[in-house]
Amino acid sequence: MNQPSELSKVRATIESILPEHRDLYYGGAWQKPQGGYLDTWNPATGESLGPCAEANAVDVDAAVRAAHVAFKEWRRIKPLERAALMKKVAAVLRANADELAMLDAANCGNPIREMRRDAVVAAAVIEFYAGLVTELKGETIPMGEGVVNLSVREPYGVVGRIVAYNHPIMFTAGKMGPALAAGNAVIMKPPYQAPLSAYRMMELIDGILPPGVLSILSCGKEGSEALVAHPLVPRLSLIGSVPTGRAIARAAAERLKHVTLELGGKNACIIYPDADMDKAIKGAVDGMNFTWCGQSCGSTSRLFLHESVYERAMTGMMERIKFFKPGIPTDMDTTMGAVISKSQLDKILGYVEIGKKEGATLACGGKRPDDPRLANGFFVEPTVFTNVTQDMRIANEEIFGPVLSVIKWNDEEKMMAQVNAVEYGLTGSVWTTSLASAHRAANRIESGYIWVNNVSAHFLGASFGGYKQSGIGREEGYDELLSYSQVKNINITL
């Protein structure tokens, strides 16, 4: 098949599933934005996918006020009835997972073979929290005869959730779960780079939840700042970068808002000399998340290889990395997608040049692919640097791209000092067959989420979050549900 006809087929497939609505959704209806419209793009082709609503401060105020009205009714709905409605939303997501995955593949650049599970994961998250609605329990406190003292958990009100572009539908849909279960009204701000699956989701679930309980506001800087600053939004969360997290924390501090921040990482993968090398090699490559171009806050982008297994590990890794070849994201055979934007591509390639200047050795990749079909898209090959030292920028700064830095070690004390030298602390991966080494490393790594002989996996019910500059609070577990409620104490004299 020649190139023009192949791309024409891709365009036709995408056009057939584009959402009909591109406006804001709040108050139980689609609303024309006062802020106007901006185009969204296909990062694999550089082509426009059409205009999308851009909420401004006026739009945000209208949406928040509608949500505040809806919250007053939503909180009164019995918990099991809320849960039943949430489960209906989850069922719709699961039934339409393939269509939502295709939209995400076209709009954010990640391969459809991986994105197909994102809507299913989101459905599972919503169901998980729906199942916990009766666990928002208080306590009774003994006060002696004639007095009853008890505590209850109540929702905050209107909650704002801002999510990242690497998993649009999984974040936009799944992250509503704990806030809704706790009785809050939720305003979801999908990634402005990839909002299409959020629009389609609302088309599919429209009418299941009471009007105003769930809002979708696509917006950029103005709308986001208005949401963060709004006096009727006491609770906020972000999945995003450290600079964005700091900006939200500063703005939220003006009104003492409750904030959860799941931010970036410069995560370490440590291979000990006694590791099962075949599994460790696979883990070192898989942990880099080359499939979605390393655009993951949990990517283990620093590999600490013991010198005794260095040559064998590098040989195995170079062979395994060949599996990841950039291609059109909507093609089921594609193993590695596109970077989200031209600016992000330029940033990644800029770090490649920085790595070279700092004295690291480019072992593979570091450039755009030669495939002429990909010439107009934002693609970069899997990239590995060796001879990296911890003082180099490529070993300290989050690149958010498919760039792996390999650091050789032989002294555990010095290695651990280097592992913890960065300002981030999100994840870590340890490969060893020694129980003592596993516990010692897991205890010493300054990160909030550690894998031993595993990497990248998340486990529903196990709280996820970071140390240091990688975030505040925990998500994905029971702790997240509790974080969307506040405690009231009631003292009754009989």
Secondary structure, DSSP 8 states (H G I E B T S, - for coil): --HHHHHHHHHHHHHTT--S--SEEETTEEE--TT-EEEEEETTTTEEEEEEE---HHHHHHHHHHHHHHHHHHTTS-HHHHHHHHHHHHHHHHHTHHHHHHHHHHHH---HHHHHHHHHHHHHHHHHHHTTGGG----EE---TTEEEEEEEEE-SEEEEE--SSSHHHHHHHTHHHHHHTT-EEEEE--TTS-HHHHHHHHHHTTTS-TTSEEE----HHHHHHHHH-TT--EEEEES-HHHHHHHHHHHHTTT-EEEEE-----EEEE-TTS-HHHHHHHHHHTTTGGGTT--TT---EEEEEGGGHHHHHHHHHHHHTT--B--TTSTT-SB---S-HHHHHHHHHHHHHHHHTT-EEEE--S----GGGTTS-----EEEES--TTSGGGTS---SSEEEEEEES-HHHHHHHHTTSSEESEEEEE-S-HHHHHHHHHHS--SEEEES--S---TBS-B--EETTEES-BSBHHHHHHTEEEEEEEEE-
